[in-house]
Amino acid sequence: MELHVLAVGDVVGDEGVECLSRRLRALKREQDIHFTVVNGENSSGVGILPRQADQIFDAGADVITLGNHTWNRLQIARYLDDNSYILRPANYASAVPGRGWGVFDGPRGLRIGVMNLIGRCELDSNADNPFTVARRILGEMEADVVLVDFHAEATSEKGALAYHLDGKVQALWGTHTHVPTADGQVLPGGLGFITDLGMVGPSRSILGMRVDQAINRFLGGLPSRFETGEGPCKLNAVRFTIDTAKKRCTAVERVDLLEER
C-alpha cells in the first residue's frame, strides 16, 4: 500500500497547541494522512506538560516525540512512563523515565516503528551516540515501516545519520531548529529525508519566541524568561509517501500553513 505519514514540526507554546487543535484534523483529511507524528517538546515554551500532551493527542497526533527540553517540565515524567505513545530521545545516557521508541498500529495491520533520537553536536553531551543507538534499536524493533525524529542542532549530523540509516528506515526528519528547510529528498536506498520540519506557533517571532527578547539577548541585555511571540500562527509539516511493499519512500513534500488574522 501507499502510506502517507505527516511529520509536524516543534509545537511552541499554548499558541502552537491551539493551532494544532484548530487545523490538524482538517489538514490530515486534505492530505489523506494515515499516521501523524508531532514533536511537542516546546509546547510549554521549554518542555511539555501532561495537559498539553493530551491536547496534542486530541488534535490528531498518533505519536508525540520530544527533545532536549524533555526534562524542563518534570511534571511529564510519570506521563512518559504511563503513555507509550509519547517518546523521549532513546539515546539519553542516564536512566530516565519513558521510552525512546515504539511500534504502533497502522492501517491494514501495518506495524509502524517510530524512533526518537537527540544529536550531540552543539546540543547535548549527556547522550549516547545516536548512530550506534539507532542501529541497536533496529536490531530489536519488529516493524514494517520505521520513522525517525532526529532532534539535533547541526545540519551535518542530521544528514550523516540519514545516510547512515538509508536502506534501513523509510523516513528520517530533523527537528529542533524551528526553521523549515527546502531539501526534501529520497536517498538512494529509499529513505525520505528533510533537515528540519520547522515549527508550529506564532509567525512573528524568533523560533516562536518574542522578537524583542531575542534581540535583547544578542545585545547583551539582562536575561529574562522567554515568552511566546505574537501574530498569526503557522504550521510547518512534511508529508512522506511510503511504498510499504518495496519499503521505500517515494515522495517528500512540504505542507505549510499560515493562519490569517
C-alpha positions in Angstrom: 0.0 0.0 0.0 0.9 3.7 -0.2 1.3 5.0 3.3 1.1 8.8 3.9 2.9 10.0 7.0 2.6 13.6 8.3 5.6 14.8 10.4 4.8 18.0 12.3 7.5 20.4 13.5 8.2 21.6 17.0 5.0 22.9 18.7 5.7 26.2 20.5 3.6 27.3 23.5 -0.1 27.1 24.1 -0.5 29.1 20.9 1.0 26.3 18.9 -1.0 23.7 20.7 -4.2 25.6 19.9 -3.2 26.0 16.3 -2.9 22.2 16.1 -6.4 21.8 17.7 -7.8 24.1 15.0 -6.0 22.9 12.0 -4.5 19.4 12.2 -7.5 17.1 11.6 -8.6 19.1 8.5 -5.1 19.1 7.2 -4.9 15.3 7.7 -8.1 14.9 5.7 -6.9 17.2 2.9 -3.5 15.3 2.6 -5.0 11.8 3.0 -2.8 11.1 6.1 -2.7 7.7 7.6 -0.2 8.3 10.5 0.9 11.5 12.2 3.9 12.3 14.4 4.2 15.6 16.2 7.2 17.0 18.0 5.9 18.5 21.2 9.0 19.4 23.2 8.4 23.2 23.2 4.6 23.1 24.0 5.3 24.8 27.3 7.9 27.1 25.8 10.6 24.8 27.1 9.2 21.3 27.8 5.7 19.9 27.7 3.0 19.5 30.4 0.7 16.5 30.6 -2.4 18.6 29.7 -0.6 19.8 26.5 0.3 16.3 25.5 -3.4 15.3 26.0 -4.4 18.3 23.8 -1.9 17.3 21.0 -3.3 13.7 21.0 -6.8 15.1 20.9 -5.8 17.3 18.0 -4.9 14.2 15.9 -1.4 13.1 16.7 -0.7 9.4 16.8 2.7 9.8 18.4 4.4 12.7 20.2 8.2 13.0 20.1 10.4 15.2 22.3 13.9 16.5 22.5 16.5 18.5 24.6 13.8 20.2 26.7 12.1 17.0 27.8 13.0 17.5 31.4 12.3 21.2 31.7 8.8 20.3 32.9 9.3 17.4 35.3 5.5 17.0 35.6 5.8 15.0 32.4 8.0 12.2 33.9 5.2 9.9 35.1 3.2 10.6 31.9 6.2 9.3 29.9 6.0 6.0 31.9 2.3 5.7 31.6 1.7 6.6 27.9 3.6 4.5 25.3 2.6 6.9 22.5 4.9 9.7 23.7 8.6 9.3 23.2 11.7 11.0 24.6 15.1 10.6 22.9 16.2 7.0 23.1 19.9 7.8 23.5 19.7 9.7 26.8 22.7 8.3 28.7 21.2 8.1 32.2 18.3 6.0 33.5 15.3 8.3 32.8 11.5 7.8 32.6 9.8 6.8 29.5 10.8 5.1 26.3 12.6 6.3 23.1 10.9 4.1 20.5 7.8 2.1 19.9 5.9 0.1 17.4 2.4 1.3 16.7 -0.7 0.0 14.7 -1.1 1.5 11.3 -3.7 0.9 8.5 -4.3 -2.7 7.3 -2.4 -4.2 10.2 0.8 -2.3 9.3 3.4 -2.1 12.1 4.9 1.4 12.2 8.1 1.8 14.2 8.9 5.3 15.5 12.3 6.2 17.0 13.2 9.5 18.7 16.9 10.5 18.9 18.9 13.5 20.1 22.0 14.9 18.5 25.3 15.5 20.3 26.9 18.1 18.1 26.5 21.6 19.8 23.5 20.3 21.7 23.5 17.6 24.4 26.8 15.9 25.6 24.9 13.7 28.1 23.6 11.4 25.3 24.8 8.2 23.8 25.9 8.0 20.2 22.7 8.3 18.1 24.3 6.4 15.3 25.1 3.3 17.3 21.9 3.5 19.4 19.8 3.7 16.2 21.4 0.5 14.8 20.9 -1.3 18.1 17.2 -0.4 18.2 16.7 -1.5 14.7 18.0 -4.9 15.7 15.3 -5.1 18.4 12.4 -3.5 16.5 9.9 -5.6 14.6 8.2 -3.2 12.3 7.1 -3.0 8.6 8.0 0.7 8.3 10.4 2.8 10.5 10.3 6.5 11.1 12.9 8.6 12.9 12.7 12.0 14.5 16.3 13.3 15.0 16.3 16.3 17.3 19.6 17.9 16.5 21.3 21.2 16.0 23.9 20.5 13.3 22.6 20.0 9.8 25.7 17.9 9.1 24.8 15.5 11.9 21.2 15.2 10.6 22.3 14.4 7.1 25.0 12.0 8.2 22.5 9.9 10.2 20.1 9.9 7.3 22.8 8.4 5.0 23.9 6.0 7.8 20.3 4.6 8.1 19.5 4.8 4.3 18.0 1.5 3.3 17.2 0.5 6.9 14.5 3.0 7.7 11.9 4.7 5.4 11.9 8.3 6.7 14.1 10.5 8.9 13.4 14.1 9.6 15.2 16.7 11.7 13.6 18.8 14.4 14.9 21.4 17.0 15.9 24.4 14.8 12.3 25.6 14.1 13.3 26.8 10.6 11.8 24.8 7.7 14.3 23.6 5.1 13.8 23.0 1.4 16.0 19.9 1.0 13.3 17.2 1.0 14.7 14.2 -0.9 14.7 10.5 -1.2 18.2 9.0 -0.7 19.4 6.1 -2.9 18.4 3.4 -0.5 14.8 4.7 -0.3 15.0 6.8 2.9 12.9 10.0 2.8 14.8 12.9 4.4 14.5 16.5 5.3 16.9 18.5 7.5 14.2 20.3 9.6 10.4 20.3 9.6 10.1 23.8 11.1 7.6 24.7 13.9 4.0 25.3 14.9 3.4 28.6 16.6 3.4 32.4 16.3 4.8 33.5 12.9 6.0 37.0 14.1 8.7 35.6 16.3 12.2 34.3 16.6 11.8 30.5 16.8 8.4 31.0 18.3 9.6 33.4 21.0 9.1 37.2 21.4 11.3 39.2 18.9 12.3 41.9 21.4 13.6 39.2 23.9 15.7 37.6 21.2 17.2 40.9 20.2 17.9 41.8 23.8 19.8 38.6 24.3 22.1 39.3 21.3 22.7 42.8 22.5 23.9 41.5 25.9 20.9 42.7 27.9 19.7 41.1 31.2 18.3 37.7 30.6 14.6 37.1 31.0 12.3 34.1 30.7 11.3 33.7 27.1 7.7 34.2 26.2 5.9 33.1 23.0 5.7 35.6 20.2 2.8 37.3 18.5 0.9 37.3 15.3 -1.0 34.6 13.3 0.3 31.0 13.8 2.0 28.9 11.2 2.0 25.2 10.9 5.1 23.5 9.3 4.9 19.9 8.4 6.2 17.4 5.8 4.2 14.6 4.1 6.2 11.4 3.4 4.7 8.9 0.9 6.0 5.3 1.5 5.6 2.3 -0.7 5.1 -0.4 2.1 5.7 -3.3 -0.3 9.0 -2.1 -1.5 9.9 -0.5 1.9 10.9 2.8 0.2 9.9 6.4 0.5 8.7 7.7 -2.9 8.0 11.4 -2.1 8.9 14.1 0.4 6.6 17.1 0.3 6.4 20.2 2.4 3.0 21.0 3.9 3.0 24.5 5.3 0.0 26.6 6.6 -0.2 30.2 7.7 -3.3 31.3 9.6 -4.8 34.7 8.8 -5.9 37.3 11.3 
